[in-house]
Amino acid sequence: MKLSVIIVARDDNYGDDENHGIYNLNEKQGWLKPLGNIDRIKFCLENNLKYFEKYFEKSFEYLVVDWSPLNNNFLKNNHKLLNLFKNEALKDLIVKPETVNNMGLNPMGFYEYFGKNYGIKKSKGEYILITNSDDY
């Protein structure tokens, strides 16, 4: 394994209040609207996977750390992401709320750096790219 790409995300509209980075063009109406959390994740995963498959072929893994899914809203079960999780390069790592609580942290909190460190521990790549779920 040459490259491990690690992101941390959660299906709870995290970041939707202030996001203005990725937009969806509504061609019929000629205006842009910001994409919500899951749509941003979907857009980035779809496009990033294409590039990693092109340039790294089968020599990469894309680790998605699902941090403390609230109300059992697992990313892998979100209808917008189902097909993406069928990609064998995409690995789903779940850190359950109980685990977060046992760490002495609030399960409602989004502790991205703890999640990234968890992904690093689970990675198999010679090189590691730590990024955000909405980086394209």
C-alpha positions in Angstrom: 0.0 0.0 0.0 1.6 3.3 -1.1 -0.9 5.9 0.2 -3.4 6.2 2.9 -5.8 9.1 2.8 -7.6 9.9 6.1 -10.7 12.0 6.7 -13.0 12.4 9.6 -16.7 13.1 9.2 -20.1 12.6 10.7 -23.7 12.6 9.4 -25.1 15.5 11.4 -24.8 18.6 9.3 -21.5 19.5 10.9 -20.2 22.7 9.4 -23.3 23.6 7.5 -23.9 26.9 9.3 -20.7 28.6 8.0 -19.8 26.6 4.9 -19.3 28.7 1.7 -16.6 26.6 0.1 -18.2 24.2 -2.3 -21.2 25.3 -4.4 -23.6 23.5 -6.6 -24.6 25.4 -9.8 -28.3 25.3 -10.6 -28.0 25.6 -14.3 -31.7 26.1 -14.9 -31.9 29.1 -12.5 -28.4 30.3 -13.0 -27.4 30.6 -9.3 -25.1 28.9 -6.9 -26.1 27.4 -3.6 -23.8 26.0 -0.9 -23.7 22.2 -0.6 -24.7 20.7 2.7 -22.4 18.4 4.8 -23.3 15.1 3.1 -23.4 16.6 -0.4 -19.9 18.1 0.2 -18.6 14.8 1.4 -20.2 13.0 -1.6 -18.8 15.5 -4.1 -15.3 15.3 -2.6 -15.2 11.5 -2.3 -16.5 11.0 -5.8 -14.0 13.3 -7.4 -11.0 12.5 -5.1 -11.5 8.8 -5.6 -11.3 9.3 -9.4 -8.0 11.0 -9.2 -6.5 8.6 -6.7 -7.6 5.7 -8.8 -6.1 7.3 -11.9 -2.7 8.2 -10.3 -2.3 5.5 -7.7 -4.3 2.7 -9.3 -4.8 0.1 -6.6 -2.0 1.3 -4.4 -4.1 3.5 -2.0 -6.7 3.3 0.7 -9.2 6.1 1.6 -10.1 5.8 5.3 -13.3 7.5 6.4 -13.4 7.8 10.2 -17.1 8.1 11.2 -16.7 10.0 14.5 -19.2 9.3 17.2 -22.3 8.8 14.9 -25.2 10.5 16.6 -28.5 8.5 16.7 -26.8 5.7 14.8 -26.6 7.9 11.6 -23.7 6.0 10.1 -22.1 7.6 7.0 -22.1 4.2 5.3 -25.9 4.0 5.6 -26.6 7.5 4.2 -28.5 6.9 0.9 -26.3 9.6 -0.8 -23.1 7.7 0.1 -24.2 4.1 -0.3 -22.6 3.5 -3.7 -19.4 5.2 -2.7 -18.9 2.7 0.2 -19.0 -0.1 -2.4 -15.6 1.0 -3.6 -13.1 -1.4 -2.1 -10.5 1.4 -1.7 -12.9 3.2 0.7 -12.6 1.9 4.3 -15.2 2.8 6.9 -13.9 3.2 10.4 -16.5 3.8 13.1 -15.6 5.4 16.5 -18.8 4.8 18.5 -20.2 7.3 21.0 -19.5 4.8 23.8 -15.8 4.8 22.9 -15.7 8.6 22.8 -17.4 8.7 26.3 -14.8 6.1 27.6 -12.1 8.5 26.5 -13.5 11.1 28.8 -14.9 13.2 25.9 -18.4 14.4 25.1 -19.9 12.0 22.5 -21.8 15.0 21.0 -18.5 16.8 20.2 -16.6 16.5 17.0 -13.0 15.8 17.9 -11.5 15.7 14.5 -7.9 15.3 15.6 -8.6 12.3 17.7 -10.4 10.8 14.7 -7.4 11.5 12.4 -5.0 9.9 14.9 -7.3 6.9 15.0 -7.2 6.7 11.2 -3.4 6.9 11.3 -3.2 4.0 13.6 -5.5 1.9 11.3 -3.7 3.0 8.1 -1.5 0.7 6.0 0.1 3.1 3.6 3.7 4.0 3.3 2.6 7.6 3.0 -0.3 9.3 4.8 -2.4 12.2 3.6 -4.5 13.7 6.4 -7.2 16.0 5.0 -10.8 17.1 5.6 -13.9 15.5 4.4 -14.8 18.5 2.2 -11.3 19.0 0.6 -11.3 18.5 -3.1 
